[in-house]
């Protein structure tokens, strides 16, 4: 899960970059997965092209505003950061020829809505119920705007609206505004969990992984055209001009049912301390961020806030039976660490933030939609994102649990359980309610800057 | 297995290991089409998950395939945990002739889903530096080490689903069996200590 950046920012020290970094084409890669700008507001706009030429004309005027990995984060004066991506239908609409379109991977060609069975987005999470036209084949493009604050977001929104007025053939299908929720001094989502504690580091960026986060991951796991954890890049979509320096992102808009979540905590804990423990058991961390493996009995907010310590743990040696962090807890599923294999081939970079107003404590749910709208970036949707959804989030038999799904993020319909290992006898919560609902989703390809120019230069019918 | 709805008539609650169970499986290999990451999801049966791959071998490769038996025997003797990732119960390698052609049958029973098994197997073979005996089969993708989807496609194209599976102790995983044996050993030790 992810939330908007509040005040922290990854500093990249060029003197620390390894030799490998020379090969990372930072002038061409969109900044989105590489750097996290200090944004407190965002807006996602989902677009449909009436014609290829209108789409290309729109793109031509936008390319210079797209932030690259080398520029974003290099100036304190930056106030807004723009990212552009396309669905497979969008690439087709822009004039990418059939031979080239066929070289994109099957799951991307099908699109996220068609992969509902694979992802486990069934029942209330099914694409039939999605909002904003995202399950429609008319979804062609996304523009992601991160802004320093709401005022800057509004200025950019107006500017893009004016630009679209001149482009009759580009229609705004829907949009979503996002804002960080207070308190702003740390990243968290509507349930109150501290966020962004475990993110992979890309080899060659000079960023030091925090203790426990494992070694830096080869860039080819996130950007096409680079060596990945298995070796040299292989099987890239063609032409290379289009695929090189690109990434896939899976977008998910996930509503969080804060009222239902708090009711559940109250129903399963008599005291505030017991309620906090239940919240921690679902997540695998206390809401402060302190991991249960290191703080099994009592919250430790200082540990939660200390990036040098809050990710420094494993499961196989430190908590094999799940007495601290239950085997089915959210973080143990989404990052099983040393209890799964080939972990370096399953890493993903998360971006995104919270939308909707926060629900104050003690106030009943007001029915307003609020949640997380996030992106998962990777080089292979089927191997990275879909694997995580299919096996980690929604496999009822994950870790031999038998009848459980991810308690926070999995598709829940009241028929699955949550086991909390405990001596002498485990506690089993039957019929977990759904704390979240997937309201929309899509697969996008984020091309490099050269590829954006290539797309803008195409013509119809070639 | 990432089944998003019950893939078989048996839900976990009905899975009683004390009651031997047989399951007849439709010709397609599944009861209801459910999409897995690389194709249809095959159901978990009383005999757990499994595959039966049958493929024609390249002419003259029989000895190479038979020699692979010794290679794997030694690899497992040196590193008994080598295949732990695959959550296996059993593997069987068989060669047989039909007319003048020789066919290879590879049968496995395991506890993870089909696509995950295959992905893990590719990664494992690459990591261990062992070439797969599949390289001796007709139509096997030469770039399998870097082209996982092609490997998975080959496996799926050569999969012959069972039409009947039986389990004397249905749906029990290898981990559960090992846990039970460990518990038995621990009890025996405890009883010894109480003498």
Contacts between the chains, C-beta under 8 A, distances in Angstrom:
chain1	res1	chain2	res2	distance
A	105	B	149	7.3
A	106	B	149	7.6
A	107	B	37	7.5
A	115	B	35	7.1
A	117	B	4	5.9
A	117	B	34	5.6
A	117	B	35	3.7
A	118	B	2	7.7
A	118	B	35	5.0
A	118	B	36	6.4
A	118	B	37	5.3
A	120	B	2	6.4
A	120	B	4	4.4
A	122	B	4	5.0
A	122	B	5	6.7
A	230	B	123	7.6
A	230	B	126	6.4
A	230	B	145	7.2
A	230	B	146	6.4
A	231	B	145	7.6
A	231	B	146	6.3
A	232	B	146	7.4
A	234	B	143	6.9
A	234	B	146	3.7
A	234	B	147	6.3
A	235	B	146	7.0
A	235	B	147	5.6
A	235	B	149	7.6
A	341	B	85	4.5
A	341	B	120	6.3
A	341	B	123	7.2
A	341	B	124	7.8
A	342	B	85	7.9
A	342	B	119	7.5
A	342	B	120	6.5
A	342	B	123	4.7
A	345	B	123	6.7
A	382	B	37	5.2
A	382	B	38	7.2
A	382	B	149	7.4
A	383	B	119	6.9
A	383	B	148	6.9
A	386	B	37	5.2
A	387	B	37	7.0
A	387	B	116	7.4
A	387	B	119	7.7
A	389	B	2	7.9
A	390	B	2	3.8
A	390	B	36	7.5
A	390	B	37	5.9
A	390	B	113	7.9
A	391	B	2	5.4
A	391	B	113	7.0
A	391	B	116	5.7
A	394	B	2	5.5
A	394	B	4	6.4
A	395	B	1	6.2
A	395	B	2	4.4
A	395	B	3	7.9
A	395	B	113	7.5
A	396	B	1	8.0
A	396	B	3	7.0
A	396	B	12	7.0
A	397	B	1	6.0
A	397	B	12	7.9
A	400	B	173	6.1
A	400	B	175	5.6
A	400	B	176	6.8
A	402	B	12	5.1
A	403	B	12	4.9
A	403	B	13	7.6
A	411	B	4	7.1
